[in-house]
């Protein structure tokens, strides 16, 4: 049996969490993430990874983030996994390589000037 995964990336707006009482906001944010995943991936079995939970709770129960970027993955059995989305940083790597090349060429020219 081939295991097909359906992956989607979403930005979840958690602004309505602020309507909840101060001491229930982070818990409400987790529930909103669970409901969002269930609604958009059309399944009731939702598991939230620890990284996402830590991201919501890192500023305490009273101040959860307004938005959160997540990757939703659904397997053949209908289980949904909510994980933290991490962008691929290819552009930044290319910029770093260019900077290193410039530094290397600059240091070579400095060495030539010192020899003369």
C-alpha positions in Angstrom: 0.0 0.0 0.0 1.5 3.3 -1.1 1.5 6.0 1.5 0.5 9.3 -0.1 0.9 12.4 1.9 -1.1 15.5 1.4 0.9 18.6 2.5 -0.3 22.1 2.6 1.2 25.3 4.1 -1.1 27.8 5.9 -0.8 31.0 7.8 -3.4 30.8 10.6 -4.8 34.0 12.0 -5.2 33.7 15.7 -6.5 37.3 16.3 -9.8 36.1 17.7 -7.9 34.6 20.6 -7.7 38.1 22.1 -11.5 37.9 22.7 -10.9 35.1 25.2 -10.1 35.8 28.8 -6.4 36.5 29.5 -5.8 33.3 31.4 -7.2 31.1 28.6 -5.7 32.6 25.4 -2.9 30.1 24.6 -5.1 27.1 25.3 -7.7 28.7 23.0 -5.1 29.3 20.3 -4.2 25.6 20.3 -7.9 24.7 20.0 -8.2 27.1 17.1 -5.2 25.5 15.3 -6.8 22.1 15.8 -10.2 23.3 14.5 -8.5 25.0 11.5 -6.6 21.9 10.6 -9.7 19.7 10.9 -11.8 22.1 8.7 -9.2 22.5 5.9 -7.9 18.9 5.7 -11.3 17.3 6.3 -10.5 14.9 9.1 -11.0 14.8 12.8 -7.7 13.2 13.9 -5.4 16.1 14.5 -1.9 15.9 16.2 0.0 19.1 17.0 3.7 18.8 17.1 5.6 20.0 20.2 7.4 22.8 18.2 4.0 24.4 17.3 2.9 24.1 20.9 6.1 25.7 22.2 5.7 28.5 19.6 2.3 29.3 20.9 3.2 29.1 24.6 6.7 30.7 24.5 5.3 34.2 25.6 3.0 32.7 28.2 -0.7 32.0 28.4 -1.7 35.6 28.1 0.2 36.6 24.9 0.0 34.0 22.1 1.1 35.1 18.6 -1.4 36.8 16.3 -0.4 34.6 13.4 1.3 31.3 13.0 2.7 29.6 9.9 2.2 25.9 9.8 2.5 22.9 7.5 -0.4 20.4 7.6 0.3 16.8 6.5 -2.4 14.3 6.0 -1.7 10.6 5.6 -3.7 7.7 4.1 -5.4 6.9 7.4 -6.8 10.5 7.7 -4.4 11.5 10.5 -3.4 15.2 10.3 0.0 16.4 11.6 0.4 20.1 12.3 4.1 21.1 12.2 6.0 24.3 12.3 6.8 25.6 8.7 10.4 26.3 8.0 11.2 28.2 4.8 14.0 27.0 2.6 16.7 29.7 2.6 18.3 29.2 -0.7 18.5 32.9 -1.5 20.4 33.7 1.7 22.8 30.9 1.0 23.6 32.3 -2.4 24.2 35.8 -0.9 26.5 34.3 1.7 28.5 32.5 -1.0 28.9 35.8 -3.0 30.1 37.6 0.2 32.6 34.9 0.9 33.9 35.1 -2.7 34.2 38.9 -2.4 36.1 38.5 0.8 38.4 35.9 -0.7 39.2 38.0 -3.7 39.6 41.1 -1.5 42.1 39.3 0.7 44.1 38.1 -2.4 44.3 41.6 -3.7 45.5 42.8 -0.3 48.2 40.1 -0.3 49.4 41.3 -3.7 49.6 44.9 -2.6 51.6 43.9 0.5 54.2 42.0 -1.7 54.7 45.0 -3.9 
